[in-house]
Amino acid sequence: MKKTIQISCMLLVLFFFSTPVLAQLDVPFEQFITERIEYYKQLKLNALELQKQTGMSLRGTFDNYGEYEVMGYDGNRLYIYATHNSGGAITSRTNRLYSNGGRGTSLTGSGYSKVAVWDGGKVRNTHQEITGRITLGDGASTLSDHSTHVSGTIAATGLYGDAKGMAYQTSLTTYEWTNDLAEMTTAAANGLELSNHSYGYLTGWTYGYAGNPYWFWFGDVGLSTTEDYGFGYYGSESQEWDALAVSYPNYLIVKSAGNDRGEGPVPPGTGHYYWNGSWTYSTATRNYDGNTLGYDCITDRGIAKNVLTVGAVSQVNNYNSATDVVMSSFSGWGPTDDGRIKPDIVTKGVACTSIVSSADNAYAIMNGTSMAAPNVTGSLVLLQQYYKSLHTNTPMKSATLKGLVIHTADECGTNAGPDYQFGWGLLNVDKAALLIQQDMINTNVLQERSLSQGGSYTLEIVANGNEPLKVTICWTDPAATPLSPALNNRTARLVNDLDLRLTYSSNTYYPWKLDYSNPGNAATRSGENNIDNVEVVTIDNPVAGATYTIIVDHDGSLSGGSQNYSLIISGIQWPTNRFVDGSGADWKGSLPEAAHSYGYSSGEYIYSGVNSDERTDYNGTQASSNNDISEVRFGTDGTYLYIYAKMRDITSVDYPHLCFVVTNGSSTQSFIGDDSRKNNTNGGSATPLGASGQYGRLIDIHASGTSFPVIELYDGGSWYAPPTGDHQVVFSTANDVIEARINLTDLGLTSSSTTKISLMTAPNRVGWNNDVDATAWGTEDNTNGVDVMTPGVSADNAWGRDLSDGDVDQFATVNLASTPFPVELTKFSAMAVGNSVQLNWTTATEVNNYGFYIETRNSITEEWTTAGFVAGNGNSNSPKEYTFT
């Protein structure tokens, strides 16, 4: 029997008008947005009139916490928003950025507030997991499980561990989706950097719409009776968000890919309803969403060029290869109609635990790209927060952040490179954070540049040969003109066509590209990509030490006369100065003068080694000279402890460790080592570091597994990184020097402390892997035993070495109160004099000041060289003026 839905057939008096589509925004952005907002207001009025005359519901829920709302009606199409419904942090490696996560950071989102959520209703802001950190951005009054779940995935504290959000201490502003475009524009103008949108228009098949137990098809039968043209179509909604991104280049919009893949009645031809001015019953056979193979089922704003579109996979506990990533049964696949790669990225969206709105302690498990998107958004909060902490609070541009997560994504799928299922791969926040760290060593890693009409950019890089050489460009492309609705119009929507390639010898390497006509085929890299506004060149096995040339140029004309873009590089050799700066200041090789001058303040400690005093590698695999100290100096300015170490020969930054133990002044012993057990050589005379409050910290300065220097501290319980901004360190293989500074408070010291500092070095022999690898620490005499440090393991941990056993290289007592730097600088200026630069400075006081060395820095090699010396005034309490040309 024919099924019907009770909808009255009445004459509809509605106000229809043409959609204002603008050709690449030939009017000002503000006018464009104003016109679009007015257009949506009229669509909503039409929907309200439709409700009045037919009795149809404008808002409701699906099963499994899904929600929908009729946003408008244009006389032909109903515009209906619908939602795209602990392991997430593991899957995306976001937990690596937490305290003791292994990345050397302690990021939580605390203090970050430039992130927002638009969703289906009011967030339960009184929930125990988010109370005090949610700002309700509008007048939403209807509580929403979905909105609350999404917000918790970003920001929940983790009182219930499985529900811990990615940025679990961030502050979040939430909005109902009703006026999203207007609210997003205002928020972006006020500095918003990230927003999450886990919803989209109903497209293709949906079951249970408006509470009716039937299938509904939302396609336009005038364009196709079998497939909804909305899948892959770049429409006015995509244009709006692209325009918004161009106007606010620091604002990245994160969008769920949708859950449409495979939707439709079984068998095909099952009775259903479709919209044809009213809901009409039909038994016509129509394609499943995504057709037979599942491709082409992402819609509306998820098609936009400048958003980050997110797909959903199952939890990945330990990524080893692409086969570890299992696609969900629902996540939307690309391509877009013009063949662009969507989704951009994937992460966990299956069996996600978070908070819901039914009570202040309510939780639920949901599935969907709705859950995957906030996993990404919360993770990007930490990446943006980390970058800003190293760049004087300046954020990455949205193109940089998007390009970074694409560049560092882990391989997924059966073929190398991107595909239309997983996009560029599985989000890997740890790898992205590592590149941010590496950018502090080599500013070539992350670049934000601009290309002018007719211009090109070239850069020579040297491959390290240990990993693929990978280069990515990403740009915020101008909004394109929507084409007339049609099924799979292949006209490219790219406006400014930048091109990336690498050359070496006679070889040219091109970016990855997919073929929309054969969506299941492997990506190719045999020519230019004229479709995507993200391009990635990967050289799988580069020649170690070979120089490759990056070329960025463009085809055609550039709208606006130029195009900003971001450049991300990995797999290259580092400069001879290896530098990590905890605060972002330009401190490369520029320790305060007293740390490496010929004059020393009273109480400052200097250790001069001898050639026979070598730290030999216990297994003979590395040159002992890598760990031979010729000189060590300590100093303080009342805030930092400064360390200068001259090594006999650093052949590689991967080898030396500098290890110090500082005490808080009441210690009667000097020692080196970790919290320990008494089964090691000479253990009976040693004292564990963590055994008494009289001991301070163990400092370890070494190169990490990716050849950049780090400082780690040990307090008797665990190893950890000093707080961001509290430490700086530079390795120079050219000068055989290691320089560092660290805040005294991180060492348990004050400016009036007296501390004992014990010193030894060791090569980095077998790596650092907490609870797994044992790192052997060399001594002067192998026969006296090798100290073994295995953090987190109870057996065979090293005992602290007392001076009596002869294996501590050196120690000294340093009175920090009596080691001020020799000058108090009150003025400093520089001015051009002909072809020279004249420096002028004034000191207020001087203490035992031998003088000033003037150093210059080569902008290419980043090496410092001495340009001259100006004698000081010894001891002085009156102003002294100096000049040097």
Order of alpha helices (4+ residues) and beta strands (2+ residues): alpha-beta-beta-beta-alpha-beta-beta-alpha-beta-alpha-beta-beta-beta-beta-alpha-beta-beta-beta-beta-beta-beta-beta-alpha-alpha-alpha-beta-beta-beta-beta-beta-beta-beta-beta-beta-beta-beta-beta-beta-beta-beta-beta-beta-beta-beta-beta-beta-beta-beta-beta-beta-beta
